[in-house]
Amino acid sequence: MTNIHDSEVYPIPELPEIPQRTFRITDYGAEAEGLLCTSAIQDTLDACAAAGGGTVIIPPGIWRTGPLTLHSRINLCAERGALVCFEPDYSRYPLLFSHYEGTAGGRCQAPLDGEDLSDVAITGEGIFDGSGEAWRPVKRFKRTELEWNSLLASGGALDEQGEIWWPSKEALAGEACYLSLKKKGETAMEAYLPARAYLRPALLSLRNCRRVLLEGPTFQNSPAWCLHPMGCEQVTIRHIQVRNPWYSQNGDGLDLESCTHALVEHCGFDVGDDAICLKSGKDEEGRRAGRACRYITIRYCTVYHGHGGVVIGSEMSGGVHAVRVNDCVFMGTDIGLRFKSTRGRGGVVEDIRVENIQMSGIVHEAVSFHLFYAGVEGSEGYDEQEVPVTEETPQFRNITLRNMACHGAATALLVNGLPEMPLAALTVENFSAISRRGIILRHAAGLKLDRIRLQTQEEPQVQMHKCSDVELVRSGELAITEH
């Protein structure tokens, strides 16, 4: 059970209010294992909305569909045995104004898409599959020779270096087209149509919605991020499974961006990028919007693979405040608890409490604070040069981590703070780790390390560089060096 005091736990988010009406997609012409049934499913959703809301049932079967537009006061329930397969044809996904990686702009419509909704739910024990293999590029170093040759034989296109495979020539050329249009300041959506194959959507995109519930289904194989609630309030996510191939490009599990009052509990993640991630916009655009991600509770979740188990950043320019994480397990993730940003972001991350975390087989750091993030999977690399503090300087402060154990990691705890803005007021209590290296602290102020137990292959077990006000208590005989 969690040790987080009751006063520090936020109220459970409000659940959607869904009328007691039922609509079945088969009553509107949907056929399992047959022809594309986008119109039939969308007609069912529209009819339910026109009646004032209710539950739309997807019964057992294989259902082929294009993107679906959700409505307020609707529960989309995929029953056990239902497999909803979104068509792997980008021409069926119109461009619309959305957000991705902290930046507003045109994206292909998400297979499950909704904006400015209230009282929306997706439930049941079915599976939603985004056919991401038809959208995602694949990096050569992430595939075996046999897998790579099979990919090449399937068609698609290679970049000039022969290191990245794209599903189509249009997708390969789309990046240059998109960047060129952005540089010119082009805002007309139709101008980006030549880049549509490149503008991969999230599997689920909910923007500015209130009272959201995801409970029960498996969401898998997304074109880009899997689940992306953006600017939403009163969000409940529980008892879901999120699955992406480990090599999937941008294959995040859940990205809560600029959300307020969210609960994530009893969920499992096995993904190709960060598993559970909190964000709030990127750089100047994110600071200008000023929409923090706040009052977030994450508990009783398991992450089997991902670049990070629970992650804050790197797009955190609007701030991330008041986060509670407890009773989670990370197995085989690249990093366990991951905090990341870089100069230019700005924003403040503060009032973070993490408790009762079990980790095993971590590839890089069990816990990482990295303020020089450059898009790579590890957290090494930092800069000793001090630059002036401005609104572009990110700040991480008032963070408490307690009751954590890690069996196997390259590094137990890494802090790479900024010389001009050190990580401030970090408390780590009751942390035991078996790792190659112990604790590495660079540019941190006001640290308390209490009851730290390390078994390391390398010494010194604790390295400190340009840190101030560091308190090490009840931690036994640790080999420490300062430089």
Secondary structure, DSSP 8 states (H G I E B T S, - for coil): -----GGGS----------S-EEEGGGGT--TTSS--HHHHHHHHHHHHHTT-EEEEE-SEEEEE--EE--TTEEEEE-TTEEEEE-S-GGGS-EEEEEETTEEEEEE--SEEEES-EEEEEEES-EEE--GGGT--EEGGGS-HHHHHHHHHT--EE-TTS-EEESSHHHHHHHHHHHHHHHHT---GGGGGGGTTTS---SEEEES-EEEEEES-EEE--SS-SEEEES-EEEEEES-EEE--TT-TT--SEEEES-EEEEEES-EEE-SS-SEEEE---HHHHHHHT--EEEEEEES-EEEE-SEEEEE-SS-TT-EEEEEEEEEEEES-SEEEEEE--TT---EEEEEEEEEEEEES-SSEEEEEETT--S-SS------------TT--EEEEEEEEEEEEES-SEEEEEE--SSS-EEEEEEEEEEEEESEEEEEESEEEEEEEEEEEEESSS-SEEEES-EEEEEES--S--EEE-
